[in-house]
Amino acid sequence: MPNMKRWLRERGISYRQLGAVLGKTSGAISQKINRDIGWSYHDLVILRDHYGLSSDFVLDFVPYDVYFAAETESNREAVAA
C-alpha cells in the first residue's frame, strides 16, 4: 500500500480534504495516491509545509514504518536534550 494511502487512512483524512489543501479534485488525489499520475513539486512542497511530510515518504522511497520509526527516534532525542 502506498505510504500516502496508509497515512491518510490512519489520520482520517479524505481525498477531498487533501485535495482542498493541494487545490486538486478528489479524483486527482486518488490518481496520485494510486500512482496513476505523479506528485508535482508544488504538491510536495505543500505536503512538507502543511503536514511535515518529506518527499521521500510521499514518493515511497522510504517505507512507512521506517519513516515513522526514525521520526519517533528524533523526537525522543530532542526531548532528552
C-alpha positions as CSV (number, residue, x, y, z in Angstrom):
1,M,0.0,0.0,0.0
2,P,1.4,3.4,-0.9
3,N,2.6,5.5,2.1
4,M,0.2,8.3,1.5
5,K,-2.8,5.9,1.3
6,R,-1.9,4.5,4.7
7,W,-1.1,7.9,6.2
8,L,-4.5,9.3,5.1
9,R,-6.4,6.3,6.4
10,E,-4.7,6.4,9.8
11,R,-5.4,10.1,10.2
12,G,-9.0,10.0,8.8
13,I,-8.1,12.5,6.1
14,S,-10.3,12.1,2.9
15,Y,-9.1,12.6,-0.6
16,R,-11.4,15.6,-0.8
17,Q,-9.8,17.2,2.3
18,L,-6.3,16.6,1.0
19,G,-7.5,18.0,-2.4
20,A,-8.7,21.1,-0.7
21,V,-5.2,21.7,0.8
22,L,-3.5,21.0,-2.6
23,G,-6.0,22.7,-4.8
24,K,-6.9,19.5,-6.6
25,T,-10.0,17.4,-7.1
26,S,-10.5,14.2,-5.1
27,G,-10.2,12.3,-8.4
28,A,-6.8,13.8,-9.0
29,I,-5.7,12.9,-5.4
30,S,-6.9,9.4,-6.0
31,Q,-4.8,9.1,-9.1
32,K,-1.8,10.5,-7.3
33,I,-2.3,8.1,-4.3
34,N,-2.7,5.1,-6.6
35,R,0.4,6.1,-8.6
36,D,-1.5,6.7,-11.8
37,I,-0.1,10.2,-12.1
38,G,2.9,11.7,-10.3
39,W,3.1,14.2,-7.5
40,S,4.2,17.6,-8.6
41,Y,7.0,19.6,-7.0
42,H,4.3,22.1,-5.8
43,D,2.4,19.2,-4.2
44,L,5.5,18.0,-2.4
45,V,6.2,21.5,-1.0
46,I,2.7,21.9,0.3
47,L,2.7,18.4,1.9
48,R,6.0,19.3,3.6
49,D,4.9,22.7,4.8
50,H,1.4,21.7,5.8
51,Y,1.9,18.2,7.2
52,G,5.7,17.9,7.7
53,L,6.0,15.0,5.2
54,S,9.2,14.5,3.3
55,S,9.2,14.0,-0.5
56,D,11.0,10.6,0.2
57,F,8.0,9.5,2.2
58,V,5.3,10.8,-0.3
59,L,7.1,9.2,-3.2
60,D,7.5,5.9,-1.3
61,F,11.3,6.0,-1.3
62,V,11.2,5.3,2.4
63,P,8.9,2.6,3.9
64,Y,6.1,3.8,6.1
65,D,7.3,2.1,9.3
66,V,10.9,3.1,8.8
67,Y,9.9,6.7,8.2
68,F,7.8,6.9,11.4
69,A,10.3,4.9,13.5
70,A,13.0,7.4,12.5
71,E,10.7,10.4,13.3
72,T,9.9,8.9,16.7
73,E,13.6,8.4,17.5
74,S,14.3,12.0,16.5
75,N,11.6,13.2,18.8
76,R,12.9,11.1,21.7
77,E,16.4,12.6,21.2
78,A,15.0,16.1,21.2
79,V,13.1,15.6,24.4
80,A,16.2,14.0,26.1
81,A,18.4,17.0,25.2
